[in-house]
Amino acid sequence: MRRPLVCLVVLGVMSGLAPQASAQSSLPIAVDQRVRIWTDAANATTGRIIAVTPNTVRVAADGGDEASLAVAAIRRVEISRGRTSRGTGFKRGALRGALILASIGAVSNALQHEQIGEDGATVTEAALLGIWSGGLFGGLIGGAIGAARSGDRWEQAWP
């Protein structure tokens, strides 16, 4: 008589725990994480997780609004792994800007080498001047843009 009673108690406890275990979302995100979530909509929603339920994810978007996203509509989830520093952004931007404007300067100065200087310049001299000046100004402009755009490092978490 005692054995069926123990089995009933165990079954009752187990059935009481089952809804809590299934109430968790299958998404690998937690409250207060910074995420970028793509749904069927055109733009991604970026912000901090407020709540996660089996059917919805509530996000405090960067614009200050709160968004409630259906789990069934979520296509991709990325988690922020921290922000890049302004120094790193400056270096990347400076390198890209210098390469782009140096190549443009080399080609454009080489094509108009006769107008450079008082008596004109050779194609090589004009191209080197274009590389130097384009690289200098491109590096400064690109570095400023890169430092201003220091952003998050994103890691895809789902799917």
C-alpha positions in Angstrom: 0.0 0.0 0.0 2.9 2.3 0.7 4.5 1.7 -2.7 1.6 3.0 -4.8 1.4 6.1 -2.6 5.1 6.8 -3.1 4.8 6.4 -6.8 1.8 8.8 -6.9 3.8 11.4 -4.9 6.8 11.0 -7.2 4.6 11.3 -10.3 2.9 14.3 -8.9 6.2 16.1 -8.1 7.5 15.2 -11.6 4.4 16.4 -13.4 4.6 19.7 -11.4 8.2 20.2 -12.5 7.5 19.5 -16.2 5.8 22.7 -17.0 8.6 24.8 -15.6 11.2 22.9 -17.6 9.2 23.3 -20.8 8.5 27.0 -20.1 12.1 27.9 -21.1 12.8 29.2 -24.6 14.9 27.2 -27.0 16.9 30.4 -27.9 20.3 30.7 -26.3 19.7 34.1 -24.8 19.3 35.4 -21.2 17.8 38.5 -19.6 20.0 41.6 -19.8 22.1 40.4 -22.7 22.7 42.8 -25.6 21.4 41.1 -28.8 20.6 41.7 -32.4 17.6 39.7 -33.6 16.4 39.3 -37.1 12.7 38.4 -37.8 10.6 38.3 -40.9 10.8 42.1 -40.8 13.3 43.9 -42.9 15.4 45.4 -40.1 17.0 43.8 -37.1 16.0 44.7 -33.6 19.0 45.6 -31.4 18.8 46.1 -27.7 18.8 44.4 -24.2 16.7 41.4 -23.4 14.0 42.2 -20.8 12.2 38.8 -20.7 12.2 35.4 -22.4 9.1 33.2 -22.5 8.4 30.1 -24.7 6.5 32.2 -27.2 8.0 35.7 -27.0 11.1 37.6 -26.4 10.9 41.2 -25.1 13.7 43.5 -26.0 14.4 47.1 -24.9 15.4 48.5 -28.2 18.2 51.0 -28.6 15.8 53.7 -29.5 14.1 53.4 -26.1 11.0 51.5 -27.3 10.2 48.0 -26.1 9.7 45.3 -28.7 7.9 42.0 -28.2 9.1 39.4 -30.8 7.4 36.1 -31.5 9.9 33.2 -31.1 8.4 31.5 -34.2 9.2 34.6 -36.3 12.9 34.8 -35.2 15.3 33.9 -38.0 18.7 34.8 -36.5 20.1 35.9 -33.1 23.5 37.5 -32.5 24.9 38.3 -29.1 27.2 41.2 -28.4 30.6 40.2 -27.2 31.6 43.8 -26.1 32.4 47.0 -27.9 35.5 47.6 -29.9 37.7 50.4 -28.7 38.0 53.8 -30.4 41.7 53.0 -31.0 41.0 49.8 -32.8 38.3 51.6 -34.9 40.8 54.4 -35.7 43.5 51.9 -36.8 41.1 50.0 -39.1 39.5 53.1 -40.5 42.9 54.7 -41.1 44.3 51.7 -42.9 41.2 51.3 -45.1 41.0 55.1 -45.9 44.7 55.3 -46.6 44.6 52.3 -49.0 41.6 53.6 -50.9 42.6 57.2 -51.3 46.3 56.3 -52.0 45.2 54.1 -54.9 42.8 56.8 -56.2 45.5 59.5 -55.8 48.1 57.4 -57.7 45.9 56.8 -60.6 44.4 60.3 -60.9 47.8 62.0 -60.5 49.5 59.6 -63.0 46.8 60.5 -65.6 47.3 64.2 -65.2 51.1 64.3 -64.6 51.7 67.1 -67.1 49.7 69.6 -64.9 51.7 68.8 -61.7 54.5 71.2 -60.8 55.8 74.1 -62.9 57.2 72.1 -65.8 55.1 68.9 -65.3 56.2 65.7 -63.6 57.0 62.2 -64.8 54.2 59.6 -64.4 56.2 58.0 -61.6 56.7 61.2 -59.7 53.0 62.1 -60.0 51.9 58.6 -58.9 54.1 58.7 -55.9 52.8 62.2 -54.9 49.3 60.8 -55.3 50.1 57.8 -53.1 51.6 60.0 -50.4 49.0 62.7 -50.3 46.0 60.3 -50.8 47.4 57.9 -48.1 47.9 60.8 -45.7 44.5 62.4 -46.1 42.7 59.0 -46.5 44.3 57.8 -43.3 43.2 60.8 -41.3 39.6 60.8 -42.7 39.3 57.0 -42.4 40.7 57.1 -38.9 38.3 59.7 -37.7 35.3 57.8 -39.2 36.6 54.5 -37.7 37.0 56.0 -34.2 33.5 57.5 -34.4 32.0 54.2 -35.4 33.5 51.9 -32.8 30.7 49.4 -32.4 29.8 46.0 -31.0 31.5 42.7 -31.8 28.7 40.3 -32.7 28.7 36.5 -32.5 26.0 34.5 -34.1 24.2 32.4 -31.4 21.2 31.0 -33.3 20.5 29.1 -35.6 
